[in-house]
């Protein structure tokens, strides 16, 4: 599942970040921000116009991501979030 498709307030873990091109700067930046395999992630809210941007929490940090950026992050839903 893509992060952009994750329902609000649903805990998930990052599986990977998809590169669209070689040396993809957006994918690299997402990884630098902490979107790496195994990290817990959650969509907290969405903006009022066309649900843009998404407010995403990874660890204790929150980021505003465009849906196109969030669509690069592959996640799996946690069965028993703690």
N, C-alpha and C positions, 0 to 999 in steps of 0.2 A: 504494500500500500504506500502511496505517496503521502508525505506530510501534509500537503495541501488538501488531501481527502480525509484526513483524520478528524473525527468529530471533536468538538470542543470539550475540554476537561476529560479527555481520555488519555491515560498514560500509555506510552509506547517507548520502544527503544530504537535507536538509530541502527539501521543495517549498513547503509552505504550512502555516499553522495555521488550522483551520476555526473560524469564529465560530458559535456556536449561537444567539445572540441579538444584537441591536444593543448595542454597548458591552460585549461579553462580557469580564468581568473575568479569567476564567481564561485565555482565549486571549490577552488583552493581556499578562498576567503571563508566559505561556510565551514570547512574543516578547521581553519585557524580559530574560528569562533567557538569551536567545541562540538560541531556536528560530526562526531566520529563513532565508529561501531561500538555498540554497547551502552552509549549514553542514554539516559532517560530524557524524554522530550514530551511536551504537552502543548497543545494549542489552547491558549487561554481565552482569546477573544478575536473578533474580526472587526474591521472598520465598517463604517456606516454606508459607504458608497461601493457597491459591487463586492462587498465583503473584503475590501482591500484596505490596508495591509492586514496580515495576520500577526497577532501578538503571540509569540512562541516562547516558551520557557524551556531552557536546557540547563540542568543543574539548578543553581539559584539565580541565574541571569536570564533576563527577558530581552527579546529582540523583536523588532518589527520587520517582517519579511514580505516581499511581494509574493503573490501566489505562484508566479513563474519560478521564483527562487525556491520556495517551499516544495514545489513539484520535483525538484532535483534530489530531494532527500527521501530515501526509502526507509520505511519504518515498519515495525511489527508491534501489534497491540499486546500489552502485558496482560496476562491472564489473571494474575492475583497481585495488583499493585499494592505496594506497602508504603 
